[in-house]
Amino acid sequence: MSVVVVTYNCGAWVSKCLDSILRTAFETFEVIVLDNGSRDDTLSKLSRYEGQVKLVQLDKNLGLAKARNIGARMANGSYLAFVDHDTAVDSSWLQAGVQELTRYPQAGIVMFRALSLKDPRVISETGAGIGAHGSDLTGLPAESFTGIRHVLFPLGAGFIVSKAVFMELGGFDEFFFVGNDDIDFGWRAWLLGFEPICISTGTVYHDGGVLRRNGFSRVFRFYGIRNWLYLYMKNLSVRTLLTNLPLIAIGFPLAAIYRVGFDGVRAIYSVLFKELRPIYANRVRTQRVRTVKDARLMPYIERYMPTTEYSRDWRVLIAGFERRLINGTRRWLNSIGT
């Protein structure tokens, strides 16, 4: 078993993360920590764990996906567990993950229920699922999710995958740099016939968005839009892309520009013009090996992606603009004292 943690300017959280991992009740496991060129006190905090973890200091920020792939290549274990630096884990997480992968080998990937690190009484994330548990449990009491459910993708904050499946998937797509690489990882697993699951018998505690709150909001705005559009163009079939072309070509860019302004323009330009050739090459590789049609995934991806019902998506998009316009007008009127 190998646990891979990528750190970057996380001196305030990394000790809690590593302390919890090292308390894990599992027979034997290694911890590989890759620092992505931190400029704060992260390295001094990591030095306290000499002899307990394998530390790799990268010269610069190579991106989350690439650093994870480097860690996976170094790993000696037959299972890989990935944990974010703003995460803590319970002592039984690895045992629970291996047990469920053994019981459900078709899952390929097991995500752990993520509770809020700030308030463990509420759910941070359980993935996009369907059925009795609903598609979004974020913010609900922790006991709202027990058992197992299929999910579109494993949250990067904490999941486990066999090294054989990881290699079959080709690891993380390094083109993402940061953000959405976990969504792509799970989506490609589905396309190859796996069915990732989320379990409640193992739990991680996640403080999502710490980098966004600490000076990196513009980076995430750019890559957030860029990577979503890339996901569409890479993983959707030709038929689904053409069916949703009005939404993808017009609606999505308008919404992106409205939400993040100039960063949205840069992101869209980057995907549609500057980086189109590598995107097309990655798409060809993905579509060539897929064995599952989009229809199988629609119950999961419609929360995040365009659907075949693009006329409905247009109505939703327009309704959203109307709500924002009305609310913005109200705030403006209140600000002038009307």
C-alpha positions, 0 to 999 in steps of 0.5 A: 500500500502506498499513500501519495500526498502532494503539498503546496504552500500548506504549512498550516495544514500538513501536520494534521494531514500526515499525523492522521495518516501515520496513525492509520491502522494498516499492516504495512504502508508507505507515505510518499510526499511530493512538495510542488515548490512550496514557498511558505514553511511547508518544507520545515514542517515536513522535515519533522517527518524524516524517516517516516515518509519519503519526501520528494522536493520538486523544483517548481509547481508542476501541477497537481496531476503531474505530481500525483503521477510522479508519486504513483510511479515511485510507489511500491504498493499494489494499491495507491491511496491519494490524499490532499494536503488539507485532509485528515483521515480516520484510522480505518480508512485504508482497511475499509478501502481495500476491503470494498475493492476486494468485494467490488472489483468492478468498482476499480476506484473507491472514494471515501465519504468526506466530512467537513474538517471544520465541522465533522457533523456535516458532509463535505462531499460524497461524489455525484451519485444517483438513487436513494442517496440523491446526487448532492449531499453536501452540507447535510448531516454526516449520517445522511450517507451510510453504505455504498453508492456509485459516483461519477468520480472519486474526490481527489481529497481521498480515494484508493485505486489498485495500481493495475487500474491506475496504470490501465487508465494512464494515470492522471491527465497532466494537461489539467494542471490543477482542478477537475483531474479527479473528475476526468480520472473517474469519468475515464474509468467509467468509459473503460467499464469500471463503476467507481463507488463512495463508501461510508465505512472509511472517512476523510475530513476535508477543508476544501478550497484552502488555496482558493482562499489564500491568494490563488483564486485567479488561478482557479478561475482560469483553470476552472473554466479551461478544464471544464471545457476540456472535459467536454471536448475530451470525454463526450462522444461526437454525437453528444458534443454535436447535440449540445453544440449550442450550449457548449459553443455559446451558452457555456462561454457566456456563463463563464465570462459572466462569472469570472470575466477576463479570466473566462475569456482567457480560458476559452481562448486557450482551449478553442485556439491556443491548446486545441491540438493537444486537446484533440490528441488527448480526445482521440486517445480517450475515445479510441479505448472507450467501451461505454456509451454516454447514455450510461453516464448521463444520470451522473454527469448531468449535474456537471455536464451538458446533457442530451436535453440541451433545450432544457439546459438552455431554459435552465441557463436563461432562468439562471441569468434572469435570477441573477439580473433580478437579484443584481437589480435589487441589490443596486436599488438597495444600495442607492436607498430606493 
